[in-house]
Amino acid sequence: MVVAIEWSARGRGGRVEFTSASANKYLRRLQDEKDRLLRSEQEVSTYVLAEGEAAEPPAYDYGAVREKVAQVDAEARAIRHALHRFNMQTVLPERGISIDEALILLAQLSGRKDRLNSLASRQPRERLGDRYFGGNSGQIEYRYANYDVAQAEADYRAVADEIAALQLELDLVNQTEVFSVEL
């Protein structure tokens, strides 16, 4: 397997193999390279001269920077497209769903976990403070949970365990399954 880091040292072009994890790391590296190019361009694309001062503009090649940014964007686009295709076609062996479906499920489970955490964190009976500033009606009010708080806590733990298992399965596939990209 050609590792993306080794490949970049050899020069661009050809077929490159990635795991999902290495592709994401390489995409971050490409974005860092693009950001560096654009920051550098921002600094050297203009210069200031005092009246009568001799011009010594910094080295800057507008066309070369445009070309380099376009190359980085094309490379990132090709890798992202291949990664999306990989996510849609690769099935997790234990669950029998694609990585794409697993990512959607993970987001849904995370939302469910947050809601269950809120429900599980409540007390079955909670005394409310004074409703109005300085108001003392003498009447004490309570808020009651209209559900079984212990069941909400058990459901929360079950969803948290399911998320952890799904993340481990995704991690294994993302670090071992390989796809290739023509660059």
Rosetta blueprint (number, residue, H / E / L):
1 M L
2 V L
3 V L
4 A H
5 I H
6 E H
7 W H
8 S H
9 A H
10 R H
11 G L
12 R L
13 G L
14 G L
15 R E
16 V E
17 E E
18 F E
19 T E
20 S H
21 A H
22 S H
23 A H
24 N H
25 K H
26 Y H
27 L H
28 R H
29 R H
30 L H
31 Q H
32 D H
33 E H
34 K H
35 D H
36 R H
37 L H
38 L H
39 R H
40 S H
41 E H
42 Q H
43 E H
44 V H
45 S L
46 T L
47 Y L
48 V L
49 L L
50 A L
51 E L
52 G L
53 E L
54 A L
55 A L
56 E L
57 P L
58 P L
59 A L
60 Y L
61 D L
62 Y H
63 G H
64 A H
65 V H
66 R H
67 E H
68 K H
69 V H
70 A H
71 Q H
72 V H
73 D H
74 A H
75 E H
76 A H
77 R H
78 A H
79 I H
80 R H
81 H H
82 A H
83 L H
84 H H
85 R H
86 F H
87 N H
88 M H
89 Q H
90 T L
91 V E
92 L L
93 P L
94 E L
95 R L
96 G L
97 I L
98 S E
99 I H
100 D H
101 E H
102 A H
103 L H
104 I H
105 L H
106 L H
107 A H
108 Q H
109 L H
110 S H
111 G H
112 R H
113 K H
114 D H
115 R H
116 L H
117 N H
118 S H
119 L H
120 A H
121 S L
122 R L
123 Q L
124 P L
125 R E
126 E E
127 R E
128 L E
129 G L
130 D L
131 R L
132 Y L
133 F L
134 G L
135 G L
136 N L
137 S L
138 G L
139 Q L
140 I L
141 E E
142 Y E
143 R E
144 Y E
145 A L
146 N L
147 Y L
148 D L
149 V H
150 A H
151 Q H
152 A H
153 E H
154 A H
155 D H
156 Y H
157 R H
158 A H
159 V H
160 A H
161 D H
162 E H
163 I H
164 A H
165 A H
166 L H
167 Q H
168 L H
169 E H
170 L H
171 D H
172 L H
173 V H
174 N H
175 Q H
176 T H
177 E L
178 V E
179 F E
180 S E
181 V E
182 E E
183 L L
